[in-house]
Amino acid sequence: MTVTALDPRTALVVIDLQAGIVAAPTEPYSGAEVVARSAELAEAFRARDLPVVLVRVSFAADGADAVPGRTEAGAGGPRPEGWDVVVGELAGHPGDLTVTKRNWGAFHGTGLDVQLRRRGVTQIVLTGIATSIGVESTARAAHEHGYHVTLATDAMSDMSAEAHRGSVERIFPRLGETGTTRDILELLAKTHG
């Protein structure tokens, strides 16, 4: 299914397009492809005075604010300086909102919901890395918060094509509508001038 509608107050929410994440190998699209498509969407949203939210994940150097609990994957260890800086292709626009999260999803423990509601947002378009982690977690929470959810499936990627495909084919149709960057840009042009 492709995206059918964009509400008058739709926001673009970009997940974790930051130096340390974009540099990692991803499938089926490279980090550079995801950044380029997300930047194209961001430019189109900004041109129409629609909100753009840049979400980044970050933790204190000592890990004191990392998510607690045991996992089989472990804590991951120290990260290099600047790993959590939003990529230059998206950063530096004064009207954009930046949200720092400490979890997979962008809603829990952040002010994202309040910021969206204050701006009258009823729908979000999601992009980012990784499809099955930050993007999916944010999509699930957005759906639970009552937002219409649209997922730009070629403006997101994962550590494996299989993980990406699982979210796109099995989970996302239950949370919202999916479409390509081109589909969303065409609908944006039709509905928002």
Secondary structure, DSSP 8 states (H G I E B T S, - for coil): -------SSEEEEEE--BHHHHTS--BSS-HHHHHHHHHHHHHHHHHTT--EEEEEE---TT-TTS--S--TT-------TTTTSB-TTT---TT-EEEEESSSSSSTTSSHHHHHHHTT--EEEEEEE-IIIIIHHHHHHHHHTT-EEEEEEEEEEBSSHHHHHHIIIIIHHHHSEEE-HHHHHHHHHHHH-
